[in-house]
Amino acid sequence: QVQLVESGGGLVQPGGSLRLSCAASGAIRSIFGMGWYRQAPGKQRELVATTTNGGSTNYADSVKGRFTISRDNAKNTVTLQMNSLKPENTAIYFCNALLNIRSYWGQGTQVTVSS
């Protein structure tokens, strides 16, 4: 079995920062990519940022320049540094990993941006 465990969500004021982390564990043979998605109330889940084994990154236009995704291949972890947070960034953030030729999801972590 494979597990993705997220941490780092919480409540932050507009303009603040949060750092999300996700660790993959279990019967991992190979990881092709990892990333973060989010789902706000009443909306569909959407891509936030992804990274591949080769180090390529992809960001949603709305977070470019404010969010940074990074990965530790040796530890099977992915991190999302979120700066200059806005109320519209409030959502449940989900970690995703493409590994063992399958897509896995974490349980999600709540991020709330409010004064």
C-alpha positions as CSV (number, residue, x, y, z in Angstrom):
1,Q,0.0,0.0,0.0
2,V,1.0,3.6,-0.7
3,Q,0.2,6.5,1.5
4,L,0.5,10.2,1.0
5,V,0.4,12.3,4.2
6,E,0.1,16.1,4.1
7,S,0.9,18.6,6.8
8,G,1.2,22.3,7.2
9,G,-2.3,23.7,6.6
10,G,-4.0,26.2,8.8
11,L,-5.3,29.7,9.2
12,V,-3.3,32.7,8.0
13,Q,-4.0,36.3,7.4
14,P,-4.0,37.8,3.9
15,G,-0.4,38.5,2.8
16,G,0.9,35.7,5.0
17,S,2.7,32.5,4.2
18,L,2.2,28.8,4.7
19,R,4.3,25.8,3.9
20,L,2.7,22.5,2.9
21,S,4.5,19.2,3.0
22,C,3.6,15.8,1.7
23,A,5.4,12.5,2.3
24,A,4.9,9.4,0.2
25,S,5.5,6.0,1.9
26,G,4.8,2.4,1.4
27,A,5.5,0.1,-1.5
28,I,7.0,2.7,-3.8
29,R,8.8,1.4,-6.9
30,S,9.0,4.5,-8.9
31,I,7.7,8.1,-8.7
32,F,7.1,9.9,-12.0
33,G,5.8,13.2,-10.5
34,M,4.3,14.9,-7.5
35,G,2.1,17.9,-7.1
36,W,-0.6,19.9,-5.3
37,Y,-4.2,20.5,-6.2
38,R,-6.9,22.4,-4.3
39,Q,-10.6,22.4,-4.1
40,A,-12.6,25.4,-2.8
41,P,-16.2,25.1,-1.6
42,G,-18.6,24.6,-4.5
43,K,-15.7,24.4,-7.0
44,Q,-14.0,21.7,-8.9
45,R,-10.5,20.4,-7.9
46,E,-7.8,22.4,-9.7
47,L,-4.1,22.1,-10.3
48,V,-1.9,24.4,-8.2
49,A,1.6,23.1,-9.0
50,T,3.3,20.0,-10.2
51,T,6.9,18.8,-10.5
52,T,8.4,15.9,-12.5
53,N,11.4,13.7,-11.9
54,G,13.4,15.8,-14.3
55,G,12.8,18.9,-12.2
56,S,10.3,20.6,-14.5
57,T,7.6,22.5,-12.7
58,N,4.1,23.8,-13.7
59,Y,2.0,26.3,-11.9
60,A,-1.5,27.6,-12.2
61,D,-1.4,31.2,-13.5
62,S,-3.0,32.5,-10.4
63,V,-0.1,31.4,-8.2
64,K,2.9,32.1,-10.3
65,G,5.4,34.2,-8.5
66,R,3.8,33.5,-5.1
67,F,4.0,29.7,-4.7
68,T,7.0,27.5,-5.1
69,I,7.0,23.7,-5.4
70,S,10.0,21.7,-4.5
71,R,10.7,18.0,-4.1
72,D,13.2,15.8,-2.3
73,N,13.5,12.7,-4.4
74,A,15.5,10.8,-1.8
75,K,12.8,11.3,0.8
76,N,9.8,11.0,-1.5
77,T,8.5,14.4,-0.3
78,V,7.0,17.4,-2.0
79,T,6.7,20.9,-0.5
80,L,4.6,23.9,-1.5
81,Q,5.8,27.2,-0.2
82,M,2.9,29.7,-0.4
83,N,3.6,33.4,0.0
84,S,1.4,36.5,-0.3
85,L,-1.7,34.4,0.3
86,K,-5.0,35.8,-0.6
87,P,-8.5,35.0,0.6
88,E,-9.3,33.3,-2.7
89,N,-6.5,30.8,-1.9
90,T,-8.8,29.3,0.8
91,A,-9.3,25.6,-0.1
92,I,-8.5,22.1,0.8
93,Y,-5.1,21.3,-0.7
94,F,-4.4,17.8,-1.8
95,C,-1.1,16.2,-2.5
96,N,-0.9,14.0,-5.6
97,A,1.7,11.5,-6.8
98,L,2.1,9.6,-10.0
99,L,3.8,6.4,-8.8
100,N,3.8,2.8,-9.6
101,I,1.9,3.7,-12.8
102,R,-1.0,5.0,-10.7
103,S,-2.3,8.3,-9.3
104,Y,-2.5,8.6,-5.5
105,W,-4.1,11.3,-3.4
106,G,-3.6,12.5,0.1
107,Q,-6.4,13.2,2.5
108,G,-6.1,16.9,2.1
109,T,-5.2,19.8,4.4
110,Q,-7.3,22.9,4.9
111,V,-5.8,26.3,4.1
112,T,-7.8,29.3,5.2
113,V,-6.8,32.8,4.4
114,S,-8.8,35.3,6.4
115,S,-8.4,38.4,8.6
